[in-house]
Amino acid sequence: MQYEERGDVGIWTLENFGEYFQSGEIEKGESHYREVASADRMEGTVIVIEDAQDLGAEIRESLDHINEEWSRLADEVGVDRVAYVAGGMMASAVKAKVDADAEQDSFDAIDEAVEWARG
């Protein structure tokens, strides 16, 4: 996982999402998200999911995890906007699975997602 900030927007990039999810390392990333995104200065967050197609048959399990954990995280941290960036249909699938109070959208490009997350 890589992290960067652009002003009041935090960007988490999950490289090789399939491996990251299967290894259990995703929990460390979620802890980091909870800690950093809950800061008062954070207005929005961007989650970049790379290589999700590597999940294969485990895609359902990962989407179930996203539904449960990422929905709770989005509500816990209190940001206004959460953007998802991924290739293919993955960003839209994640957005559809996360049930949170924050405004959400999916994008193909990071820069576009950051601009939207700023509000």
C-alpha positions in Angstrom: 0.0 0.0 0.0 1.2 3.5 -0.8 -0.2 6.7 0.7 0.0 10.3 -0.3 -1.8 13.5 0.5 -2.8 16.2 -1.9 -4.0 19.0 0.3 -7.1 17.9 2.2 -7.4 14.6 0.2 -5.7 11.4 1.2 -4.9 8.8 -1.5 -4.4 5.1 -0.7 -3.1 3.0 -3.6 -3.5 -0.7 -3.1 -1.1 -2.2 -5.6 -1.8 -5.8 -6.6 -5.1 -5.8 -4.8 -5.6 -9.5 -5.2 -2.3 -10.3 -3.4 -2.9 -7.6 -0.8 -6.3 -8.9 0.0 -5.3 -12.6 0.1 -2.3 -12.0 2.4 -4.4 -10.2 5.1 -2.3 -7.1 4.7 -5.5 -5.2 3.9 -6.1 -4.9 7.7 -3.0 -2.8 8.2 -4.1 -0.6 5.3 -7.5 -0.2 6.9 -6.0 0.8 10.2 -3.8 3.4 8.5 -6.9 4.7 6.7 -8.9 4.9 10.0 -6.0 6.8 11.7 -5.2 9.3 8.9 -8.6 9.9 7.3 -10.2 10.7 10.6 -8.0 13.8 11.0 -9.9 17.1 10.9 -8.0 18.3 7.9 -9.3 15.4 5.7 -12.2 16.4 3.5 -12.1 13.4 1.1 -10.3 10.2 0.3 -9.4 8.3 -2.8 -8.9 4.6 -2.9 -7.0 3.3 -5.9 -7.4 -0.4 -6.5 -4.8 -1.9 -8.9 -4.8 -5.4 -10.4 -8.1 -6.4 -8.9 -8.6 -8.8 -11.8 -6.0 -11.1 -10.0 -8.6 -12.0 -7.5 -10.4 -14.4 -9.8 -12.9 -16.5 -7.9 -12.1 -14.6 -4.7 -13.8 -11.5 -6.0 -17.0 -12.2 -4.2 -15.2 -12.6 -0.8 -13.3 -9.4 -1.4 -16.5 -7.5 -2.2 -18.2 -8.9 0.9 -15.2 -7.6 2.9 -15.5 -4.3 1.3 -19.2 -4.1 2.0 -18.7 -4.8 5.7 -15.4 -3.2 6.6 -15.1 -0.3 4.1 -18.7 0.8 4.8 -17.9 1.0 8.5 -14.6 2.7 7.9 -16.2 5.4 5.7 -18.7 6.2 8.4 -16.1 6.1 11.3 -13.7 8.6 9.8 -16.3 11.2 8.9 -15.0 12.4 5.5 -17.4 14.1 3.1 -16.4 12.2 0.0 -14.9 8.9 -0.9 -13.7 8.2 -4.5 -12.7 4.8 -5.9 -10.3 4.4 -8.8 -9.9 1.0 -10.6 -9.8 -0.5 -14.0 -12.8 -2.1 -15.6 -15.9 -2.5 -13.5 -14.1 -2.8 -10.1 -14.5 0.8 -9.0 -18.2 0.8 -9.8 -18.6 -2.6 -8.0 -16.8 -1.2 -4.9 -18.9 1.9 -4.9 -22.1 -0.2 -5.1 -21.0 -2.4 -2.2 -20.1 0.4 0.2 -23.1 1.7 2.2 -21.9 4.8 3.9 -23.1 8.4 4.7 -20.2 9.9 2.8 -20.8 10.9 -0.8 -19.2 8.3 -3.1 -18.2 8.0 -6.8 -16.0 5.9 -9.0 -13.4 7.0 -11.5 -10.9 5.7 -14.1 -8.2 8.3 -13.3 -6.7 9.5 -10.0 -6.5 13.2 -10.8 -10.2 13.3 -11.7 -11.0 11.5 -8.4 -8.9 13.9 -6.3 -10.6 16.9 -7.8 -14.0 15.5 -7.1 -13.0 14.4 -3.5 -12.0 18.0 -2.8 -15.6 19.1 -3.4 
